[in-house]
Amino acid sequence: MRPYGWIAPILCALLGACASQPKDPPRILMQGFSIAAPNEKDWLVARQGPDLTVIGKPGRYSGESFTMQAIVVNLPSFDSVQGLVRQVEATRRKEIDPRQYRLYKLEVTPQKVHAQDCALARADMAERASAEGTGSPVNTLLETLTLICPHPQNHQRGISMTYAHRHYPEDVDPQFTQDAATLMQTLQFEPL
């Protein structure tokens, strides 16, 4: 056997193992925050900028879609995580237009992200639309999970990440909460 003849097979094995490892998705930087784009190939970036990122993908069924929007926001002062939760709930209620949506459920709870106090809002609603002609109304449902986190260095600066699933009633996604959590767990706080 040649000297060092054992190096080539080991190197090939190591390089092969490295090549088969999934690569981390690239980070999307947003003025003090960063998130990772999903690894799945179906996700498309609709808009990406320093204060707004929108990505989405079509669903499995007609009329179904998944979107994730992250936006840098100005937050009012609050004295506790409960104050943040109350503020987020009031803001979410104002944002949901009752002429366009029928709200079924809105729940806002405290959430910790990297030791930072945040708020997590879940909303379930139906779009108010009717079919053309004499047909019955078409119910399109919208589920959203929104994570609002102030920046640890400046609590008046925050990020709002919303994961949404638009679908017909029979196309409820049992993985909705887990998929939203997977995307939201990629949130990192960057230096201001």
Backbone torsions as a table, in degrees:
resi	resn	phi	psi	omega
1	MET	NA	141.7	-179.6
2	ARG	-72.2	148.3	174.5
3	PRO	-62.2	142.0	-179.8
4	TYR	62.1	17.0	178.5
5	GLY	-67.5	-17.7	-179.5
6	TRP	-81.2	-13.4	-176.6
7	ILE	-68.3	-43.6	-175.9
8	ALA	-59.2	-48.8	179.5
9	PRO	-63.1	-38.1	179.5
10	ILE	-67.8	-42.1	178.7
11	LEU	-61.2	-43.9	178.6
12	CYS	-62.0	-41.9	179.3
13	ALA	-64.0	-43.4	178.7
14	LEU	-65.5	-44.8	179.6
15	LEU	-65.0	-38.0	177.1
16	GLY	-64.0	-41.0	178.3
17	ALA	-65.8	-39.7	178.0
18	CYS	-66.3	-40.0	-178.5
19	ALA	-66.9	-29.4	-178.0
20	SER	-84.7	-9.4	178.3
21	GLN	-72.7	134.4	177.6
22	PRO	-66.3	141.5	179.4
23	LYS	-85.1	145.0	175.3
24	ASP	-67.2	140.7	177.6
25	PRO	-66.4	153.6	179.4
26	PRO	-66.9	148.0	178.8
27	ARG	-81.1	141.2	174.5
28	ILE	-103.7	115.7	-177.6
29	LEU	-90.5	135.8	-177.4
30	MET	-143.3	86.5	171.7
31	GLN	35.9	65.2	177.2
32	GLY	99.9	-2.1	-179.8
33	PHE	-137.2	158.0	170.6
34	SER	-146.4	149.8	177.2
35	ILE	-135.3	159.4	177.6
36	ALA	-99.7	135.5	174.8
37	ALA	-69.8	147.4	179.0
38	PRO	-61.9	148.9	178.9
39	ASN	-74.6	-24.9	-174.4
40	GLU	-64.3	143.3	-175.4
41	LYS	-73.7	-21.4	-176.5
42	ASP	-74.4	-17.3	-178.3
43	TRP	-73.4	133.1	178.2
44	LEU	-119.3	142.5	175.7
45	VAL	-86.9	113.9	179.1
46	ALA	-84.4	-35.0	179.5
47	ARG	-156.4	136.8	178.2
48	GLN	-142.9	123.9	179.1
49	GLY	-152.1	-177.6	-176.9
50	PRO	-69.8	-19.2	-179.3
51	ASP	-128.0	-0.2	179.3
52	LEU	-150.9	130.0	174.1
53	THR	-133.1	132.1	177.4
54	VAL	-130.4	124.8	175.7
55	ILE	-128.4	155.5	-179.6
56	GLY	-159.4	168.6	175.4
57	LYS	-152.1	150.4	175.8
58	PRO	-72.0	155.8	177.7
59	GLY	-86.7	-172.3	-179.9
60	ARG	-79.9	-23.4	-174.1
61	TYR	-118.6	163.2	178.1
62	SER	-61.3	135.1	178.6
63	GLY	81.4	0.6	-177.3
64	GLU	-100.3	138.6	176.7
65	SER	-150.6	155.6	175.8
66	PHE	-123.6	134.4	176.6
67	THR	-136.4	153.9	172.8
68	MET	-134.8	124.6	178.8
69	GLN	-120.8	131.4	175.1
70	ALA	-123.1	128.6	-178.4
71	ILE	-137.1	136.6	175.6
72	VAL	-80.6	129.0	-174.6
73	VAL	-127.9	158.7	170.5
74	ASN	-92.2	130.5	-179.2
75	LEU	-108.4	143.7	173.5
76	PRO	-72.5	165.3	177.2
77	SER	-68.2	143.5	174.9
78	PHE	-144.3	150.1	-173.1
79	ASP	-95.9	-12.6	-178.2
80	SER	-158.3	173.0	177.1
81	VAL	-64.6	-32.1	177.2
82	GLN	-65.9	-34.6	174.9
83	GLY	-64.4	-40.0	176.3
84	LEU	-64.0	-43.8	179.5
85	VAL	-60.1	-45.4	178.6
86	ARG	-62.3	-42.2	179.8
87	GLN	-63.5	-43.7	-179.9
88	VAL	-64.5	-42.9	179.6
89	GLU	-62.9	-44.1	179.0
90	ALA	-62.5	-42.6	-179.6
91	THR	-66.3	-44.5	179.7
92	ARG	-61.5	-40.9	179.5
93	ARG	-62.9	-37.9	178.3
94	LYS	-69.2	-33.8	-176.9
95	GLU	-73.0	-24.2	-177.4
96	ILE	-87.0	108.0	-178.1
97	ASP	-74.5	115.3	-177.7
98	PRO	-66.6	-18.2	175.8
99	ARG	-75.7	-25.2	-178.0
100	GLN	-100.2	-31.2	-175.6
101	TYR	-130.4	144.8	170.2
102	ARG	-103.9	112.6	-176.1
103	LEU	-81.5	124.6	176.8
104	TYR	-96.5	-39.3	-175.2
105	LYS	-152.9	136.9	171.5
106	LEU	-138.9	118.4	-178.3
107	GLU	-129.4	129.4	178.0
108	VAL	-125.3	128.7	-177.9
109	THR	-133.1	155.1	174.5
110	PRO	-67.3	148.3	-179.9
111	GLN	-145.6	134.5	175.8
112	LYS	-95.2	133.4	174.4
113	VAL	-131.9	112.9	-178.4
114	HIS	50.3	47.2	178.9
115	ALA	68.6	6.6	178.1
116	GLN	-96.8	133.7	176.4
117	ASP	-73.3	125.5	-179.5
118	CYS	-132.4	179.6	176.4
119	ALA	-129.6	140.8	178.9
120	LEU	-119.9	121.6	-178.0
121	ALA	-113.9	131.2	174.7
122	ARG	-115.5	130.0	177.9
123	ALA	-130.0	134.4	173.7
124	ASP	-121.0	127.0	-177.1
125	MET	-150.3	166.8	176.3
126	ALA	-119.5	140.6	175.7
127	GLU	-74.0	137.2	177.4
128	ARG	-88.7	100.6	178.9
129	ALA	-147.9	154.2	177.4
130	SER	-127.3	156.4	179.6
131	ALA	-71.8	155.0	176.3
132	GLU	-68.3	147.7	175.1
133	GLY	76.6	-143.5	-174.7
134	THR	-96.2	6.7	-178.8
135	GLY	-67.8	171.5	178.9
136	SER	-79.8	161.0	179.0
137	PRO	-60.6	147.2	176.8
138	VAL	-99.4	121.1	-180.0
139	ASN	-97.1	113.5	172.4
140	THR	-108.1	125.7	-178.3
141	LEU	-96.7	152.2	177.8
142	LEU	-133.9	119.3	174.3
143	GLU	-106.9	134.0	176.7
144	THR	-134.2	144.7	168.6
145	LEU	-123.1	124.8	-177.9
146	THR	-123.2	126.4	177.2
147	LEU	-108.3	123.0	178.2
148	ILE	-116.4	120.7	-178.2
149	CYS	-129.3	126.3	170.4
150	PRO	-74.8	151.8	177.6
151	HIS	-74.8	136.8	-178.3
152	PRO	-60.5	-26.4	-179.1
153	GLN	-89.2	-17.8	-179.1
154	ASN	-154.0	102.5	-174.6
155	HIS	-71.8	-9.3	175.5
156	GLN	-85.9	-7.5	177.2
157	ARG	-109.2	130.0	-178.0
158	GLY	-143.6	176.1	174.4
159	ILE	-126.4	141.8	175.6
160	SER	-119.5	114.7	178.9
161	MET	-111.0	120.9	-179.7
162	THR	-119.1	125.5	173.6
163	TYR	-107.3	126.2	-174.8
164	ALA	-129.2	145.0	175.8
165	HIS	-127.1	115.8	177.7
166	ARG	-103.0	126.9	-173.5
167	HIS	-161.3	168.1	171.6
168	TYR	-83.1	157.8	-175.3
169	PRO	-53.5	-35.0	-177.4
170	GLU	-79.1	-6.1	-175.7
171	ASP	-109.0	34.4	178.2
172	VAL	-60.1	136.5	-179.7
173	ASP	-97.5	112.1	-179.6
174	PRO	-67.0	-15.8	-179.4
175	GLN	-94.0	3.9	-173.1
176	PHE	-52.3	-52.8	-176.9
177	THR	-64.5	-42.2	179.8
178	GLN	-66.2	-41.3	179.3
179	ASP	-65.2	-40.5	177.9
180	ALA	-63.2	-44.4	-179.9
181	ALA	-61.9	-39.4	179.1
182	THR	-60.1	-44.5	178.9
183	LEU	-68.8	-42.3	-176.2
184	MET	-71.4	-26.2	178.6
185	GLN	-69.5	-11.8	178.8
186	THR	-81.4	-6.7	-178.9
187	LEU	-60.6	131.0	175.2
188	GLN	-129.5	146.3	174.9
189	PHE	-94.3	124.8	-179.8
190	GLU	-103.5	157.8	177.8
191	PRO	-61.6	143.0	177.1
192	LEU	-85.0	NA	NA
